[in-house]
Amino acid sequence: MWDVVVVGAGPAGAAAALGARRAGAARVLLLDRYDFPRDKACGDGIAAHALDVLAELGVTGAVDGYPPLPALRLVAPGGGSVARTLPRPAYTVPRQVFDARLVAAAVAAGAELRRHTVRRVEIAPDRVVLDGELSARALVGADGAGSVVRRALGFSVNPDRHLALAIRGYAPAPPGPPEQLIVTSAARWPAYAWAFPIGDGRANVGYGEVLRGEPLTRAHLLARTAALLPGVEPATVTDLRAHHLPLSTHRPVPGRGRVVLAGDALSLINPFTGEGIFYALRSGALAGAAAAGNPAEAASGYAAALRARLGTHLRHSSAAAWLARRRWVVDAVVGAAGRDERVYRTVVELGLGDGRLDVRTLAAIAADVPRPRRSGSPSADTPPRH
């Protein structure tokens, strides 16, 4: 009988194991279907907010050896752009390195790591049993977008319009000063491409878009990457992998009884930017602590902690995503951020951390939105005209 079993050893799972150990759980088992280090399809961007959570968990050195990225350039669907210094630098660390470092930290803190593919979850009144052989007083499902634990709780995957598909690869870093680059797309909006320099001569590059009921092919994703990142030669891109992004606009309940969900398994992906590592770490740490503190009531304790820590932010990010369905709103956001550094910082905090919208930002964005024609309001996909 384990105190806490964590399924999935990515950032959410490693943080859950660390959180459980710090909350006093004597026996914590961390399961993953792969050996570490292993690759994981992702943009590899590590915002400063993620490092804050790791510091709270006693983890240092997660980004050692990778240079800071001091700036972010955002290109609007209409072609306008803004580039400013980030409030705090970001990093690009391949998940093969980052995740292995977090797992090593969890093991050093006393968690046991075991390679195991979970196929069956049975929830009993006094325990949770995995595959008929592993028993836990509480279970944390941190097993990603295709979560087995989530299915065991009766929740299906996110539906279209609340699920994105992205492709990621590695290419020679673009010339010029190092900065994170996000290029939003007027075609097939909501969609964007990115290029995040790593510091070793390469950049993580890719493209993603929200699913709308039609299949997306690898060829389409690659073509859009090339169209939005003309400095990236498709023939030079290696290690291409696609992955789903379950957006936070369609979250199940955080758990039931002894079972809780964290990270992608809980659809904690920022709908405005696609960022998920900060959410994974924050939710994982809260989930692990709740599971260790009161196993029988882990879900209720976790839901309260998650609501207190991220509830307002998640409501604001969902509102921002709803507004941003109209691409001319994103043009206005970029324009306002270019004029006012405080607006820029608010947008960054909302997209990369746990920030919130404020009246000043909304007013600045509204001032940049063109007035609709008198003959009638335009559609959500058509920019208004003066």
N, C-alpha and C positions, 0 to 999 in steps of 0.2 A: 504493500500500500504506500503510494507516494502522497506527499502532502499536495503538491501541484504538479501536473503534467502539462507541458506546453507543446502543442503540435505546430511545427514550423519554426525554423531557427533563423529566419531573416531578422531585420531590425525590430519588428514588433515582438517576435518570439524571444529574441535575446534580451530585449528590454523587460519582457514579462518575467523571464527567469531571474534577471537581476532584481527586479522589483519584488518578486516573491522572496528571494533570499534576504533582501534588506528588511522585509516586513516580518522576518522570523521563521519562515518555512524551513523545516529541517531537511526535508528531502524534496528536491526539485529535479524533474526529469525533462530534458529538452530533446524533442524528437525531430528529425528531418529525414526526408527520403534520399538526400544526397550527402556525400562526404564533403567536408570543407577543406580548402577553398573551392568554391564553385561559382560559375558565372550566373548572373541574373539580369534579364533584360530590363533596362531602366535608363533614365537620363543621367544617373550618377551624380546629380547635383545635391550637395550637402549645404543647406542654409545654416546660418549661425544659430537659429532657434533649435535645430537638432542637436548641436553641440551643447546647448544649455541643458537639455534633458540628460544627455550623457554625463555632464558634470554632476548633476544631481544624483546620478546612479553610481558615481565614483569612477567613471570611465574616462581615461585620458589617452591621448595619442591616436585617436581614431583617424585623424587626417594628417598625421605626421608624414613628411616627405612629399607632400603635395602643396604647391604654392597657392596662396589665396588669390581669389578673383575679386578685384576691388569694385568692378562696375557691372551693370546690367544694361544692355541695349534692347529696347522693345520697339518693334516695327508694327505699325497699325495696318489693318486691312487696306486702308486707303493709301498707304505708302508713307505717311508721316512717321517720324521716329523720335524717340527720346533716349538719351544715354546719360546716366548720372552715376556718381559714386554710390554704392550701396551703403546703407547705414552701418552695416558690419559686413566684412567680406564673406563670400561663399567659397566653396571648394568643389572640385570635381574629383571624386575618388571612385574608381571602378568597383562595382559591387563585389567582385571576386576578392578584393582586398578588404573593403569596408566591412562586409558581413563577417568575414573570417575573424577580423579583429574584435568584433562585438561578441561572437561566439566564444572566442578565447577569454574575453573578459568575464562572460557568464560562467564558464568552467572554472576560472580562477576564483570566482566568488563562491564556488561550492556546488553549482548545478552539474548534473551528469548529462553528457551528450551521448545520444545513441542514434545510429542510423536505423530508421524504421519507417515504413510506409503505412500509414493508418488507413484502414479500409472500412472498419465498422466501429461505431460508437454506441454504447448502450448506457442509458442514464437510469440508475437505480436510486432509491430514496436516500441511501447512505454513501453512495460512491458513483464514479463514472468508470466504465470498463471499456478498454480499447482492444479490439480484436480478440476478446476473450482471454487476454493474458496480462494486461497492464491495468492496475486499478489506481484511481486517484481520488482524493477527497474533493478536489476541484480541478477543472480543466480549462485551459486557455486555448482557444482556436486562433492561431496566428498563421494559418496555412494558405493565405493568399486569395486571389480572385476566384479560384475554383475550390474553395474551402470545403473539405469533407465535414468538418465540425459544423459549419453553417448549414449544410444540407441536413445533418442529423437533428438540428433544431427546427427543421421544417421550412427554411427560407431558401428560395430559389435565387439564381444569379440575377443581377440587375437587368432590367429590360432595356431595349433600345432607348436612346436619348438620355439615358443615365449610365451609359457604358461607352467607353472610348476604346479604340484600337490604335496602337502605335508600333512603329518599327524603329529599332535602334541599331547603330553600327559605330565603327571607329574609323576616322579618316584623318589625314594630315591636318593639323590645326591651321586655321586661316591666319594670314599675316596680320600684323598690327598689334596694338596693345592687348593684353589678355582681358577678355570680358565675356560674360554670359550673353548669348544672343538668342532672342526669341522673335521669330518672324511669323506674325499671324497672317492668315490666308483669307482673302475676300471670297475666293471660290471654295465651296463646300464648308463654309463657316458653320459651326465652330471647329476650327482646325488651326494648327500651327506647326512650324518646324523649329528646331533648335540646334545650336552648336555651342558646346561647353568645353573649352580647352582644359586638358588634364594637367599639362605642365611637362610632359615628356615628348612633345612634338606631335601629339595626337589630340583629337577632340572627339567627344561623344556627340554624334549627330543623329538626327532622326526626325520623324514626322508622325503626328497623330491627329485623329479626328473623331468626333462623336458619331456613334453608329446610329443610323436612321432607317433600319429595316432592309438594307441591301448589303450583300456581301462585299467586302473590300479585299482586293487581291494584293499579293506582295508586289506585283508590277505597278499597281496604282500607287501604293504607299511610297515606293522608290521614286516613281515619276514626280510625285508631289514634293518629295525631299529635294530632288534635283532642281525643280522649278523655283522653290523658295530659298534654296541655298546655292545660288549659281557658282559660288566659289568652291563648292565641293564637287569633285569629279567622281561620278558613280563608280567608275572602275577601281577607284582607290579605297572604297569603303569595304571594311572587313567585319567579320563576326556579326552579321545581320541576324537579328532575332526580333520577333513580334511579341507583343504582350497586351493583355486587356487591362483597362483601368476602370474599376467600378467607382463611379463618382459619388460623392457624399450627398448628393441631392436625392438619393434613394437608399437610405440606410435601414436595415432591420433593427429590431430592438437589440441592445448590447449583449443580451444573454438571458438565460433562464436558470434559476436555481444555482447549481454548482458549475454551470458552463457559461463562459463569456467569450466574446469575440473581440479581436483587436486588429488594427491595421487594415490591409486590403480586404480581409475576411469580413470586416464590418463596413466595407465600402467607404473607407476613409481616404479618399483621394480628392484633393482640392479641385472643385469643378472649374475654377477660374484659370488655374495654371497647370494642373496635372501633378502637382507636388504631393508626395506621399510619405517621404521618409520621416519628416517631423511628426506627422500624424501617427505613423507607426510607432515611433519611439515613445511619444507621449501617451498614446492609448495603451501600448504594451506595458509600460511602467505602472499605470493605474490599474490595469487588469491583473497583473501579477500581485500587486499589493492587496487588492480586494480578495483575490483567490486565497492568499495566504492568511489574511486577517480573519475572515469568517467564511470558510468554505461552503457551508450549507446555504448561505445567503450571498454568495459572491456576486451574483448578477445585480441584486438591488444596490449593494454597496458600490459596485463599479459604475452602474448607471448614474448614481448620484454624483460620484466623483467626476465622471466624464462630463456630465451636465454642468457642474460647477466650473470646470476647467476650460471646456471648449464649447459649451452650449451656445453662448451668445455669438461667438465667432462663427460657428457652423451656420447659424441663421443668417448672419451677415454675408458669408461667402455664398450661400445659396441665393440670396437676393442679388448679389453681384453677378452671379452666373445667369440668373434670369434676365437681368438688364443687358448683359453682354451677348445674349442671343441675337441682338440687333447690332450688326457689325459697325454701324455708324456711331453707336455708343462707345465702342472700343476706340474708334478714331478720336472721339471726344476725350476719352480717358488719357490717351497718349498726348493729345494737345494740352490738356490741363496739367499733366505731369511735367511737360516740357516748360511750362510757364512758372510752375510753383513747386519748389522742392518738397514742401510739406505734403502736397498731394502725391508726389512721387513716392515718398516714404510710406504714406498710408496705403497706397496700392501694393507696394512691396510687402508690407507687413500682412496685408490681407491675403496675398498670393503665396507667400513663402512661410508664414508663421501663423500666429493666432490673432492677427489684427482685426480691426472693425472699421466699418464705414463711419464717416462723421459728416456733420452738416456742411462743414467747409469744403470737403472733398466733393460731396454731391452737388453743391452749388457751383463749384469750379467746373465740374463735368457738364452740368446743365448749361452753363454759359457757352460751352463749345458746341452744343448740339444745334445744328441748323434748324430754323423754323420750317414746319411743313408747308407745302403749297396750299393756297386757299381752296383749290379745286377739290381737295380731298387728302386724307392722310395716306402716306405711303405704306407699303407692306413692311413687315418686320425685317425683311431681307433687302429692302431697297433704301439706300440713304436718301433722306429728304433733300429737297432743293430749296435754295433761298427764294 
